[in-house]
Every structure is written in structure tokens, then in C-alpha cells.
Amino acid sequence: MRFLILSENSNGGWPHLYFRSMGAFELRRRIENHGHSADILDWFTYWTDDELKKMIAYHFANEINPVIAISTPFNTTDVHKIKPVLLWAKDTYPNLKIIHGGSRTFDDSLNDLIDVFFLGRSMQMFDAWIQNNDLSQYIRHTNPLVLVNNNFDEKIDNPVLPILKDSDLLSSKDILGFEIGVGCKFNCTFCNYELRNAKITKLVDPYSLREYLNLAHKKYGITNYFASDDTLNETDEKLEIVAEALSGLDYHPQITAYARLDIINARPYQLELLGKIQFKSLFFGIESFNNEASKLVRKKSGLSDNYTTLKQIKSITPNTYTVGGIIIGLNKDSEQSIRHSVKRIVEEKLLHSLQLYPLLISKSNTITSADYLSDIDQYPEKHNYKIINVNSFHHNNKYVPIYHWQSDWTDTRGAESLRLCLENEYRDSIDMLGHLEYAGYYTLGVYNDAPYEGLKNRSFTISTQLKRNYIKKKLDAT
């Protein structure tokens, strides 16, 4: 079999950024391990139909069993943008298989095109599929075929450390990813990460990580990376691996990551590790500075400790861009508490950026596994959120239900109103960027060049040109 991997990760909320997809790299590695060949076409929505057809014809000219593997994050919206090309490919190559991975839901409006949907963490299922093994344990739907894996084998699902090739046409403007361990050992009530509450037994080798970072820099000039772990500091060992990998390099990788502030509170040794690593940016899912509200979502931290720890982080890693996420609407919280927290963060400059999120409770009728729903999504009443009514919005060619809830102090509309009010009050005093968005701006060299909307526009222009340059080079190589 010959595979053509079509990857797209730059649409949705961030069409102006320039990241490489880890999923496409890992899929290619698996394909080649099984003795087949594969090539990756990144940012497939930026290709014209004729350009995509040319690449498909080039790769499948003499192939008996061609496969187009489409990789998109979270949903299938981007697949519809290339539907004419896929229909053409189906007509042109009778034995063609088209598979899709990266999503949490399947789209039955594509059942005339997609032969198999691999949902969630898919590599164990993909290995079984490519070897023609029995798939019955994974089947959740048959028309189209939808596969879901709820029993991960860590001997198969190792942390992802991409293998880079010259054919990827990497440049110094790329941001590459890596993974220290699979899953997250915590189980926050609002979290819908399917690998939460996991026993993490296998971590990446620090020497292999060092070789990856060294190759990316020496050969392609890359200095910017993201750690994809849901919680990079859930254990000291994860941070120790990163610190050890960096210690043998002759440059300093700029790494962005997700972390938990309450764990640093409980493990002061992690401050020393943060000092060694000097992350470029960190996102802290704080959720609430209110101790009672934190406990209810399974984040136990003292009110004063969070502020103190942020001051320590600022002192130890002064150049790390820190982002704090706060959920508005949690039980036991209050408008007064949230306003006090935001005011203190801004006045004492404890964070560079704030991300304010009204609590979202949703239960899509296209979800095929309860693992893709948080505890609060599944059992809102159990967590003392009263469901007032249910609305829906059209997303990914589906109607997705959104629950209007009431907590012990506010409701859906009140939480959204407070978010807007706080953002209007403080938008001139603190950034409201995500850590990955900041990393993207920094890598493209536009951060602080313009106001926020200007940043997006300038970044979009640069990243689009980079993508078009990549496409031209890919076409020239055929």
C-alpha cells in the first residue's frame, strides 16, 4: 500500500498560526514500520484542487492499493473543503481507501467518501487495521465504519517523538511537538480529555528527546517546540526528563506547555526544575482562585499559595510567558472572588495573559464514547448544576446541544456577561492570548509589533505565505 497523508491543523480559531501536526508524523512512522510508503501533505486546505490532484496522481500513478489518510484535529469540517478532490480520487482510483483520524466524532454525511473513521487516540487501532486484524472490539458504528479504542496498550501507544525528513520541508519558522508521556493521571470534573485518570508508566527517554531537539536545530534551524502532554508537570520525573534533555544541547529550545499551578504549590522542587528549563510559555489551568470552588473540580490548592507561587515563578523564570485559565460559573465561586483574583493578577503582574471561560456543559449526540465527555457533561445534576434548557448550534454539519445551566451563584448568561465585562475592563492591562497563540506569534516574529487584531492579521499573512512556499516546494519535487 502507498499512503498519502493529508494533514490540516491551522483552521478553527487559529488560521493565523504555523504549527506542524504530531499526528501526521506518527502515522507515517507507523505506516513505514509496517513496510509501506507514505508522504505527508501539510495544510491541505491551502492547496488548490488542481494542486492536490497533481500530488495524488504523482503518488498513486502505479499503485494498486492507494490510501488517502486525512488527519484533522477534533472534527471533520476541513474534509468538506476538499470533497470535490476526494470524489475525483474515488472515481479515478477504484481501489482507493480514504481514512480519517484525529476527531472525536464521525460525520455520516461523508460516508460516501470515508471508509474508516478512527476516533481519539488511534494508533493501536490503525496497527490492527493495516494488518487486517480483527477490529470487532473497536467498532462503534458500521455505516460508515467508526472505530473507538477504550483500552489502551502502552506497549503500542508510546509517547510521540516525531521522525523528521527532508521531504517535510521544515524551516526555522516551524514549531514542532513532542510528548513525554501518554495520558494524564488527574481526573478534573470539567475535563473531557479521553486519557484522563490514566496510569502513566512509560515516558520518553531524555536522550532520545535530546537527539530530536538537536537534529531539528542542526539540520533545519528549528528552535521552537510544544509539549503536547495534558499536564507536563504532573510528576517531577517529566520535568526532569525535559531538563536533562536540554542540558546537553548547544542552544536553548523555546518550549511551550500545559502545567498545573497547584502541583507546583505542593512540590516546591518543581520551581528548581522550571528554573533549569526556562519555558518560553506556560498555560496554567487555574480554574479558580477560590479554594472551595477548586476542591469541587478536584484541584486542591490554597488561596494564598497560588498567588505566592506565581510570584516565585515570575522570579525564577522572568522570561516565561505565563497564561492563566479561569472558568467562570463554578459552584462555590462568586463574582466577587473572580473580580478580586483578576484585579490582583493585573495589579501585581502575576501573569502575562488571562483566558476567561464560561463553564461549558455539552453532550453531543454524535459522541460515540463517554470518555470524550467530562464528569460534569455526563452528570451535571450530580455536580449540582441545574439544567434550565437545551439549545443547539450547527457545528461540523451536526446540531450540537448546549446546556443552559444554573450554578449556586450564576447561570450560563451571567457567566458569559461577566466574561465580556472583565475582558472589556482589562483588555488594555493584560494580554488575553493562549500560550500556543503566543508561541506562534513569537516564532513568526510579530509579537508586540501591533495591537491584538494587528497581530492576527500580520501573523496570518506570514503563515499563509510560508504554507504557500511549502506547497510550491512540494509540487516542484514531483
MOGI-V110394 format. One line per field, one symbol per residue. ss: DSSP state (@ for helix, = for strand, . for the rest). phi: phi as a letter, one per 30 degrees, with the letter a starting at -180 (. if undefined). burial: # if it has 9 or more other ideal C-beta (glycine too) atoms within 8 Angstrom, else .. A space follows every 50 residues. Layout:
ss: ???
phi: ???
burial: ???
This chain:
ss: .=======..........=..@@@@@@@@@@@@...======.@@@..@@ @@@@@@@@@@.....=========..@@@@@.@@@@@@@@@@....==== ===.=..@@@.....====...@@@@@@@@.....@@@====..====.. ...............@@@......====..=................... ..=..@@@@@@@@@@@@@@@...====........@@@@@@@@@@@@... ...======.@@@@@@..@@@@@@@@@...=======...@@@@@@.... ..@@@@@@@@@@@@@@....========......@@@@@@@@@@@@@... ..======...=....=..@@@..@@@@.......==========..=== ======....=@@@@@@@@@@@@@@@....=...@@@@@@@@@@...... .@@@@@@@@@@@@@@@@@@@@@@@@@..
phi: .bcccccbbccidbdccbccddedddddededddiccabccdhddcdded dddddddddcebcdbdbccccbdiaceddddceedddeddddbecdccbb bjccbcbddcddcddbcccidcddddedddchddcedcdcacbddbcbcc bdcddccdedbeccbdddhdbdddcccabdbdjbdcbddcdcddcdhcdc cbcddddddddddddeddcbidbcbbcdedbdcdbddddddddddddccc bcdcccacbcddddedbeeddddddddhedabccddiaddddddddcibc adeddeddddddddddbdcddcbccbcckdeicaddddddddddeddchd bdbbccbdecbbbddcdcbdddcdededbedecicdddabcbbdbhibcc dcddcbcdbabeddddddeddddddcdccadbcddddeedddddicdida eeddeddddddddddddddddddddddd
burial: ###########..#.#################.#.#.##########.#. #######.##..#..########.######.##.######..#..##### #######..#..##.###############....#..####..######. .#.#.#######.#...#.##..#############.####..###.#.# ..##.#.###.######..#.######.#.####.#.#########..#. ..#############....##.############.#####..#######. #.#.###.######.##..##############...######.###...# #.#######.####..###..#######.#..#.#.#........#.#.# #######..###.###.##..##..#...#.#############.#...# .#.#######.###.###.##.###...
